[in-house]
Amino acid sequence: GNFLIKRVVEVLRSEFPGIETFSTLSPLPGFRRWLAERVVLAEESEQFADAGGAPLIDDIEREVLMAPLKCNSPLDVPAALLDALNGPWHREEGLSQALRPILMRLAARYLALEKRRGRPLDGVARFHVRNGAEMFRLNYLADTSRRGMRNGAGIMVNYRDRL
C-alpha cells in the first residue's frame, strides 16, 4: 500500500515537477458496520447516543427522516435507516437528499472521532493517517457500486499528502 502510493507519487513528480500536494480517493469499508452496531446498541439501551451522551441522530434529524423513511414515530427512525441502507436508497432523490447531511456528519464522526488504541477505527483511514496523510474531504455517493454502498454507504474520503 505505502510503497504503491510512493511509487505513484514518484511517477507524477517526474511528469509534473511542480506538484507538492497529492490526494487519494479511498473507501470507508467499516462505516456501515459501525453504524449498524451503534443502532443495535442504541435499541438495546433505548438511547441512540455516543458514549458522551451526544445523540448520533438528533431530534431534528429524526423529524426530517420520518417522512422519507416512512416512519410513524421518531423512535422508528434508526431501524428504518438501517433497513433503507440495505436497498437502493441512493436512487430515491428525496431519501438521498434527506440522508446526505446526516450520513456525511456520521461518516465524519466515524473517521475523526472513533478510535481504537488512539488510531482511527477504520482500517483504510488508519493506513493513510499512519503514513502522514490528513483527511481532507468526504464525497457523497462517490462509490455507488454494490460494494461501496454495502460497506460505506457510497461515501468516499480524500486523504491529502504534502510531500
N, C-alpha and C positions, 0 to 999 in steps of 0.2 A: 504494500500500500504506500508507505512513505517513500520507498525507492521509486515507485512509478510516478508519484507526484513530482519528486525532484528531477526525474528524467524529463518529464513533460516541461517543467519549468526551464530546464537547460535548452531544450529544443526551441521553445518560444523565445527565450532570451537571444538565442543565436539569430533568429529570424526578425525579432523586434527588440533591439537592444535598449530602447527607452522604457520598456515596461518594468515597473517596480512592484506593482500590486497584482496579485493573482487571486482568482476566485474559483471555487468548485461549487457544483450544484449536487447536493447529496440528499439521500432519503432520510426519513425518520422511522427506521424499522421497528422501533418499540413503542411508538406513540399510541397506537390503537390499543395495544395490550395494556399499557399503563392506564389509559383512560377507562378501559373496562374494569380493571382491578379497582380503581377509585370508585366507580359506580357501585360495584358489588359491596365494597366496604361501606359505602355511604348507605346503601339499602339495609345492611345489617345493623348499622348504628343509627339509622334514620337521620343522618346528618351528612349532606353532600358537601363536605368541607375538608380543608387540608389540616395538617397537624396543628397549625397555629390558629385554627378556627375560622379562617377566611373561606368563604364558600367558593367552590370550584365553578359553580353556575349560580349566580346571584338571583334574587327575586325578579329583577327587571328582565334578565335574560330568560328566565323560565317563562315569564309572561309573553315575551317575544316569540319563544319557540312553541308555545302551546298550540296555536293555530296551524303552523306548517307541519308540526309533528302529530296533529290531530289528537291532542290530549284533552281530557276533561278536567284535569286538575294539574296545578303546577308540580305536585308531588309525582306525577307520572312522567315528567319530562326526562329525568336521567335514563330510565329504562327505555323510553321511546327513542331517545337519542341513539342509544346503542343499537336498537333494532333498525333504525333508519340507516345507520352507518354500514349495516350489512347489505344494503340494497343499492340501487343506482341513484342515490340521493343527489349526486352531483349533476344529474341530468334534469332535475326539477328546479327550475330557476328560482322560484320563491323560497324553497327549502335551502338551496345552496346559498342564496343571498343572506338568509336569516342565520345560517350556521357560520358564515365566513368570519365575522368578528369574534365569535365565541371559540371556534376551533383555532383560529390564529392566536388568540390570547392563551388558550390552553397549551398549544404547541410551544409558545414562547416560555411559558411556565415550566413545561416539561424539560425543555432544553436548558434553561437558565437556572432553575431552582432545584430540580430533582437530582439528587446526588447519591452516590454510593461511595463511601470512603473518600469523600471530598472531591470526587470526579463526576462528570456528567453520567447520569444513569444510562443514557443512550450510547450504545457502542460506537456508532459512527461519529457522534459528537465527541466522545472520549478520545477517539483516534485523532481527529483533527485538532482538538484543543491541546492534546499532549504534544503534538508536533508543531505547536506555535501559532495555529490559526485562531481567528476570532469569528464568532457567529456574527454574520453581517445582515442577512435579510431572509425572511420567510416568504415563500412563494406558494400562494393558494392554488390548488388544483394544478400543480406543475407536473404531477405524475398521476394520470387517471387510468393507468394500466390496472389490471386486476390486482397485481401485487402491491402497487403503490397505494391503491385505495384500501386494501386489506390491512396493510402494515402502518401506513402513515396518513390515512385519510386524504391522500393526494397531495399533502403538503411536503415541500422540499425546502432545504435551507442552503443558503450560500455561506460558505466559510471563506474568509479573506486572509490571505497571507501577504505580508510585506517582506519581500526578500531582497 
